[in-house]
Amino acid sequence: MSTIEHADFEGVERLALVLGAEIVSTFERPDLTQYGTCDQVSEIMIGEDKVIKFEGVQKGDASTLILRGSSEHIIAEAERSVHDALCILSQTVLTKKTVLGGGASEIYMALKVDKLARKTPGKQALAMEAFARALRQIPAILADNGGYDAYELVTELRSVHEKGEYQMGINMNKGIIGNMHNLSVTESFKSKSQSLISAHEAAEMILRVDEIVQAAPREREDL
């Protein structure tokens, strides 16, 4: 019978959950203990480390993600990206609402804000125009990250959105604009809404700062 020594408690909790087992601290009443089951337990090598692999657990929807990279920085970045993706996925399951991705929603919002700015008198129109420009930066940065011509794609997007083709966004696979609905490119509504709220709050806080207080530099003594 194989045993596992020095397992962390958090890992044991997750393992007991997927195996349908009960964690016990003593062996006084083994007849009352709920034992977990799985199809196969094996020891495998991942890189230079040995790990225990459980296959065919009772809760088949449970799985383990193994992240590997050439440096600690890359692994930390991958872990952060996976964590963000899982958080967005959980919120999408709860809210059930999605918006079109690929910059389609940002261009659509910028178009509506620009139209409202043209009807708004006074300095408020300038702030609204700046907000619209900030929204258009999202698809521009998306195109830059993919190595494409951001100015060409964003201007083309604005043109087709003006014609009422609101489902058009950036096809990152080909570097052209495409129908995000047909390509099944969507984003979480909750995540998109929170991003806009956070950006608005940050801009408002910066605008409210009248002056930055800075300490005078320390005088150097002549040596």
FIVOMAR-835353 format. One record per residue (C-alpha): residue number from 1; x, y, z. Coordinates in steps of 0.5 Angstrom, whole numbers, plus 500, padded with zeros to 3 digits. Layout:
N
<node><resi>NUM</resi><east>X</east><north>Y</north><up>Z</up></node>
...
This chain:
223
<node><resi>1</resi><east>500</east><north>500</north><up>500</up></node>
<node><resi>2</resi><east>503</east><north>507</north><up>498</up></node>
<node><resi>3</resi><east>503</east><north>513</north><up>503</up></node>
<node><resi>4</resi><east>504</east><north>520</north><up>502</up></node>
<node><resi>5</resi><east>508</east><north>524</north><up>507</up></node>
<node><resi>6</resi><east>509</east><north>531</north><up>508</up></node>
<node><resi>7</resi><east>503</east><north>533</north><up>504</up></node>
<node><resi>8</resi><east>500</east><north>540</north><up>506</up></node>
<node><resi>9</resi><east>494</east><north>541</north><up>509</up></node>
<node><resi>10</resi><east>491</east><north>545</north><up>503</up></node>
<node><resi>11</resi><east>492</east><north>540</north><up>498</up></node>
<node><resi>12</resi><east>490</east><north>535</north><up>503</up></node>
<node><resi>13</resi><east>483</east><north>538</north><up>503</up></node>
<node><resi>14</resi><east>482</east><north>539</north><up>496</up></node>
<node><resi>15</resi><east>484</east><north>532</north><up>495</up></node>
<node><resi>16</resi><east>479</east><north>529</north><up>500</up></node>
<node><resi>17</resi><east>474</east><north>534</north><up>496</up></node>
<node><resi>18</resi><east>475</east><north>531</north><up>489</up></node>
<node><resi>19</resi><east>476</east><north>524</north><up>492</up></node>
<node><resi>20</resi><east>470</east><north>524</north><up>496</up></node>
<node><resi>21</resi><east>474</east><north>522</north><up>502</up></node>
<node><resi>22</resi><east>473</east><north>525</north><up>510</up></node>
<node><resi>23</resi><east>480</east><north>527</north><up>513</up></node>
<node><resi>24</resi><east>481</east><north>524</north><up>520</up></node>
<node><resi>25</resi><east>486</east><north>525</north><up>525</up></node>
<node><resi>26</resi><east>486</east><north>518</north><up>529</up></node>
<node><resi>27</resi><east>485</east><north>511</north><up>527</up></node>
<node><resi>28</resi><east>480</east><north>509</north><up>533</up></node>
<node><resi>29</resi><east>474</east><north>508</north><up>529</up></node>
<node><resi>30</resi><east>476</east><north>506</north><up>522</up></node>
<node><resi>31</resi><east>469</east><north>503</north><up>521</up></node>
<node><resi>32</resi><east>466</east><north>510</north><up>521</up></node>
<node><resi>33</resi><east>471</east><north>513</north><up>516</up></node>
<node><resi>34</resi><east>469</east><north>515</north><up>509</up></node>
<node><resi>35</resi><east>474</east><north>513</north><up>504</up></node>
<node><resi>36</resi><east>475</east><north>516</north><up>498</up></node>
<node><resi>37</resi><east>476</east><north>512</north><up>491</up></node>
<node><resi>38</resi><east>479</east><north>514</north><up>484</up></node>
<node><resi>39</resi><east>481</east><north>509</north><up>478</up></node>
<node><resi>40</resi><east>488</east><north>510</north><up>478</up></node>
<node><resi>41</resi><east>494</east><north>513</north><up>483</up></node>
<node><resi>42</resi><east>501</east><north>513</north><up>480</up></node>
<node><resi>43</resi><east>507</east><north>517</north><up>481</up></node>
<node><resi>44</resi><east>510</east><north>521</north><up>475</up></node>
<node><resi>45</resi><east>516</east><north>526</north><up>473</up></node>
<node><resi>46</resi><east>515</east><north>533</north><up>471</up></node>
<node><resi>47</resi><east>521</east><north>536</north><up>470</up></node>
<node><resi>48</resi><east>526</east><north>534</north><up>476</up></node>
<node><resi>49</resi><east>520</east><north>533</north><up>481</up></node>
<node><resi>50</resi><east>516</east><north>527</north><up>482</up></node>
<node><resi>51</resi><east>508</east><north>528</north><up>483</up></node>
<node><resi>52</resi><east>503</east><north>524</north><up>485</up></node>
<node><resi>53</resi><east>497</east><north>523</north><up>480</up></node>
<node><resi>54</resi><east>490</east><north>521</north><up>481</up></node>
<node><resi>55</resi><east>486</east><north>519</north><up>475</up></node>
<node><resi>56</resi><east>478</east><north>518</north><up>475</up></node>
<node><resi>57</resi><east>476</east><north>521</north><up>481</up></node>
<node><resi>58</resi><east>469</east><north>522</north><up>483</up></node>
<node><resi>59</resi><east>468</east><north>529</north><up>482</up></node>
<node><resi>60</resi><east>471</east><north>528</north><up>474</up></node>
<node><resi>61</resi><east>470</east><north>536</north><up>473</up></node>
<node><resi>62</resi><east>476</east><north>537</north><up>478</up></node>
<node><resi>63</resi><east>483</east><north>538</north><up>475</up></node>
<node><resi>64</resi><east>490</east><north>540</north><up>476</up></node>
<node><resi>65</resi><east>494</east><north>546</north><up>472</up></node>
<node><resi>66</resi><east>501</east><north>545</north><up>472</up></node>
<node><resi>67</resi><east>505</east><north>551</north><up>470</up></node>
<node><resi>68</resi><east>512</east><north>551</north><up>467</up></node>
<node><resi>69</resi><east>517</east><north>556</north><up>465</up></node>
<node><resi>70</resi><east>524</east><north>558</north><up>464</up></node>
<node><resi>71</resi><east>524</east><north>563</north><up>470</up></node>
<node><resi>72</resi><east>520</east><north>565</north><up>476</up></node>
<node><resi>73</resi><east>518</east><north>571</north><up>473</up></node>
<node><resi>74</resi><east>515</east><north>568</north><up>467</up></node>
<node><resi>75</resi><east>511</east><north>563</north><up>472</up></node>
<node><resi>76</resi><east>509</east><north>568</north><up>476</up></node>
<node><resi>77</resi><east>506</east><north>572</north><up>470</up></node>
<node><resi>78</resi><east>503</east><north>565</north><up>468</up></node>
<node><resi>79</resi><east>500</east><north>564</north><up>474</up></node>
<node><resi>80</resi><east>497</east><north>571</north><up>475</up></node>
<node><resi>81</resi><east>494</east><north>570</north><up>468</up></node>
<node><resi>82</resi><east>491</east><north>564</north><up>470</up></node>
<node><resi>83</resi><east>488</east><north>567</north><up>476</up></node>
<node><resi>84</resi><east>485</east><north>572</north><up>472</up></node>
<node><resi>85</resi><east>482</east><north>568</north><up>467</up></node>
<node><resi>86</resi><east>479</east><north>563</north><up>472</up></node>
<node><resi>87</resi><east>476</east><north>570</north><up>476</up></node>
<node><resi>88</resi><east>473</east><north>572</north><up>470</up></node>
<node><resi>89</resi><east>470</east><north>565</north><up>468</up></node>
<node><resi>90</resi><east>467</east><north>565</north><up>475</up></node>
<node><resi>91</resi><east>464</east><north>572</north><up>474</up></node>
<node><resi>92</resi><east>461</east><north>570</north><up>467</up></node>
<node><resi>93</resi><east>458</east><north>564</north><up>470</up></node>
<node><resi>94</resi><east>454</east><north>568</north><up>475</up></node>
<node><resi>95</resi><east>452</east><north>574</north><up>471</up></node>
<node><resi>96</resi><east>451</east><north>570</north><up>465</up></node>
<node><resi>97</resi><east>452</east><north>576</north><up>461</up></node>
<node><resi>98</resi><east>457</east><north>577</north><up>455</up></node>
<node><resi>99</resi><east>459</east><north>583</north><up>451</up></node>
<node><resi>100</resi><east>463</east><north>582</north><up>444</up></node>
<node><resi>101</resi><east>471</east><north>582</north><up>444</up></node>
<node><resi>102</resi><east>476</east><north>585</north><up>440</up></node>
<node><resi>103</resi><east>475</east><north>592</north><up>441</up></node>
<node><resi>104</resi><east>468</east><north>592</north><up>438</up></node>
<node><resi>105</resi><east>464</east><north>594</north><up>445</up></node>
<node><resi>106</resi><east>470</east><north>600</north><up>446</up></node>
<node><resi>107</resi><east>469</east><north>602</north><up>439</up></node>
<node><resi>108</resi><east>461</east><north>602</north><up>440</up></node>
<node><resi>109</resi><east>461</east><north>606</north><up>446</up></node>
<node><resi>110</resi><east>466</east><north>611</north><up>444</up></node>
<node><resi>111</resi><east>462</east><north>612</north><up>438</up></node>
<node><resi>112</resi><east>456</east><north>613</north><up>442</up></node>
<node><resi>113</resi><east>460</east><north>618</north><up>447</up></node>
<node><resi>114</resi><east>462</east><north>622</north><up>441</up></node>
<node><resi>115</resi><east>455</east><north>623</north><up>438</up></node>
<node><resi>116</resi><east>453</east><north>625</north><up>445</up></node>
<node><resi>117</resi><east>459</east><north>630</north><up>446</up></node>
<node><resi>118</resi><east>457</east><north>633</north><up>440</up></node>
<node><resi>119</resi><east>450</east><north>635</north><up>443</up></node>
<node><resi>120</resi><east>453</east><north>637</north><up>449</up></node>
<node><resi>121</resi><east>455</east><north>645</north><up>450</up></node>
<node><resi>122</resi><east>460</east><north>647</north><up>455</up></node>
<node><resi>123</resi><east>467</east><north>644</north><up>457</up></node>
<node><resi>124</resi><east>463</east><north>637</north><up>459</up></node>
<node><resi>125</resi><east>464</east><north>636</north><up>451</up></node>
<node><resi>126</resi><east>471</east><north>636</north><up>452</up></node>
<node><resi>127</resi><east>471</east><north>631</north><up>458</up></node>
<node><resi>128</resi><east>467</east><north>627</north><up>454</up></node>
<node><resi>129</resi><east>471</east><north>627</north><up>447</up></node>
<node><resi>130</resi><east>477</east><north>625</north><up>452</up></node>
<node><resi>131</resi><east>473</east><north>619</north><up>455</up></node>
<node><resi>132</resi><east>471</east><north>617</north><up>447</up></node>
<node><resi>133</resi><east>479</east><north>617</north><up>445</up></node>
<node><resi>134</resi><east>481</east><north>613</north><up>452</up></node>
<node><resi>135</resi><east>476</east><north>608</north><up>449</up></node>
<node><resi>136</resi><east>479</east><north>607</north><up>443</up></node>
<node><resi>137</resi><east>486</east><north>606</north><up>446</up></node>
<node><resi>138</resi><east>483</east><north>599</north><up>448</up></node>
<node><resi>139</resi><east>483</east><north>596</north><up>441</up></node>
<node><resi>140</resi><east>489</east><north>600</north><up>439</up></node>
<node><resi>141</resi><east>493</east><north>597</north><up>444</up></node>
<node><resi>142</resi><east>490</east><north>590</north><up>443</up></node>
<node><resi>143</resi><east>493</east><north>591</north><up>435</up></node>
<node><resi>144</resi><east>499</east><north>593</north><up>438</up></node>
<node><resi>145</resi><east>500</east><north>587</north><up>442</up></node>
<node><resi>146</resi><east>499</east><north>583</north><up>436</up></node>
<node><resi>147</resi><east>504</east><north>586</north><up>432</up></node>
<node><resi>148</resi><east>499</east><north>589</north><up>427</up></node>
<node><resi>149</resi><east>498</east><north>597</north><up>425</up></node>
<node><resi>150</resi><east>493</east><north>600</north><up>430</up></node>
<node><resi>151</resi><east>492</east><north>606</north><up>426</up></node>
<node><resi>152</resi><east>489</east><north>602</north><up>420</up></node>
<node><resi>153</resi><east>485</east><north>597</north><up>424</up></node>
<node><resi>154</resi><east>482</east><north>602</north><up>429</up></node>
<node><resi>155</resi><east>480</east><north>607</north><up>423</up></node>
<node><resi>156</resi><east>477</east><north>602</north><up>419</up></node>
<node><resi>157</resi><east>473</east><north>599</north><up>425</up></node>
<node><resi>158</resi><east>471</east><north>607</north><up>426</up></node>
<node><resi>159</resi><east>468</east><north>607</north><up>419</up></node>
<node><resi>160</resi><east>464</east><north>600</north><up>419</up></node>
<node><resi>161</resi><east>461</east><north>602</north><up>426</up></node>
<node><resi>162</resi><east>459</east><north>609</north><up>423</up></node>
<node><resi>163</resi><east>455</east><north>604</north><up>418</up></node>
<node><resi>164</resi><east>452</east><north>600</north><up>423</up></node>
<node><resi>165</resi><east>456</east><north>594</north><up>423</up></node>
<node><resi>166</resi><east>457</east><north>594</north><up>431</up></node>
<node><resi>167</resi><east>459</east><north>587</north><up>431</up></node>
<node><resi>168</resi><east>466</east><north>588</north><up>428</up></node>
<node><resi>169</resi><east>472</east><north>588</north><up>432</up></node>
<node><resi>170</resi><east>479</east><north>586</north><up>431</up></node>
<node><resi>171</resi><east>481</east><north>579</north><up>428</up></node>
<node><resi>172</resi><east>487</east><north>577</north><up>432</up></node>
<node><resi>173</resi><east>489</east><north>571</north><up>428</up></node>
<node><resi>174</resi><east>489</east><north>575</north><up>421</up></node>
<node><resi>175</resi><east>490</east><north>582</north><up>423</up></node>
<node><resi>176</resi><east>484</east><north>584</north><up>420</up></node>
<node><resi>177</resi><east>477</east><north>586</north><up>422</up></node>
<node><resi>178</resi><east>472</east><north>581</north><up>423</up></node>
<node><resi>179</resi><east>465</east><north>579</north><up>426</up></node>
<node><resi>180</resi><east>466</east><north>578</north><up>433</up></node>
<node><resi>181</resi><east>459</east><north>574</north><up>434</up></node>
<node><resi>182</resi><east>461</east><north>570</north><up>428</up></node>
<node><resi>183</resi><east>468</east><north>568</north><up>431</up></node>
<node><resi>184</resi><east>465</east><north>567</north><up>438</up></node>
<node><resi>185</resi><east>470</east><north>572</north><up>441</up></node>
<node><resi>186</resi><east>466</east><north>575</north><up>447</up></node>
<node><resi>187</resi><east>468</east><north>578</north><up>454</up></node>
<node><resi>188</resi><east>465</east><north>578</north><up>461</up></node>
<node><resi>189</resi><east>460</east><north>584</north><up>462</up></node>
<node><resi>190</resi><east>462</east><north>584</north><up>469</up></node>
<node><resi>191</resi><east>469</east><north>585</north><up>468</up></node>
<node><resi>192</resi><east>468</east><north>590</north><up>462</up></node>
<node><resi>193</resi><east>464</east><north>594</north><up>467</up></node>
<node><resi>194</resi><east>468</east><north>594</north><up>473</up></node>
<node><resi>195</resi><east>474</east><north>596</north><up>468</up></node>
<node><resi>196</resi><east>470</east><north>602</north><up>466</up></node>
<node><resi>197</resi><east>468</east><north>604</north><up>473</up></node>
<node><resi>198</resi><east>475</east><north>603</north><up>476</up></node>
<node><resi>199</resi><east>478</east><north>607</north><up>470</up></node>
<node><resi>200</resi><east>473</east><north>613</north><up>471</up></node>
<node><resi>201</resi><east>475</east><north>613</north><up>479</up></node>
<node><resi>202</resi><east>482</east><north>613</north><up>477</up></node>
<node><resi>203</resi><east>481</east><north>619</north><up>473</up></node>
<node><resi>204</resi><east>477</east><north>623</north><up>477</up></node>
<node><resi>205</resi><east>482</east><north>622</north><up>483</up></node>
<node><resi>206</resi><east>487</east><north>624</north><up>479</up></node>
<node><resi>207</resi><east>483</east><north>630</north><up>477</up></node>
<node><resi>208</resi><east>482</east><north>632</north><up>484</up></node>
<node><resi>209</resi><east>489</east><north>633</north><up>486</up></node>
<node><resi>210</resi><east>491</east><north>640</north><up>486</up></node>
<node><resi>211</resi><east>498</east><north>640</north><up>488</up></node>
<node><resi>212</resi><east>503</east><north>634</north><up>489</up></node>
<node><resi>213</resi><east>507</east><north>636</north><up>496</up></node>
<node><resi>214</resi><east>514</east><north>634</north><up>495</up></node>
<node><resi>215</resi><east>520</east><north>634</north><up>500</up></node>
<node><resi>216</resi><east>526</east><north>638</north><up>498</up></node>
<node><resi>217</resi><east>532</east><north>635</north><up>497</up></node>
<node><resi>218</resi><east>537</east><north>634</north><up>502</up></node>
<node><resi>219</resi><east>543</east><north>638</north><up>502</up></node>
<node><resi>220</resi><east>549</east><north>635</north><up>500</up></node>
<node><resi>221</resi><east>555</east><north>636</north><up>505</up></node>
<node><resi>222</resi><east>562</east><north>638</north><up>502</up></node>
<node><resi>223</resi><east>567</east><north>633</north><up>503</up></node>
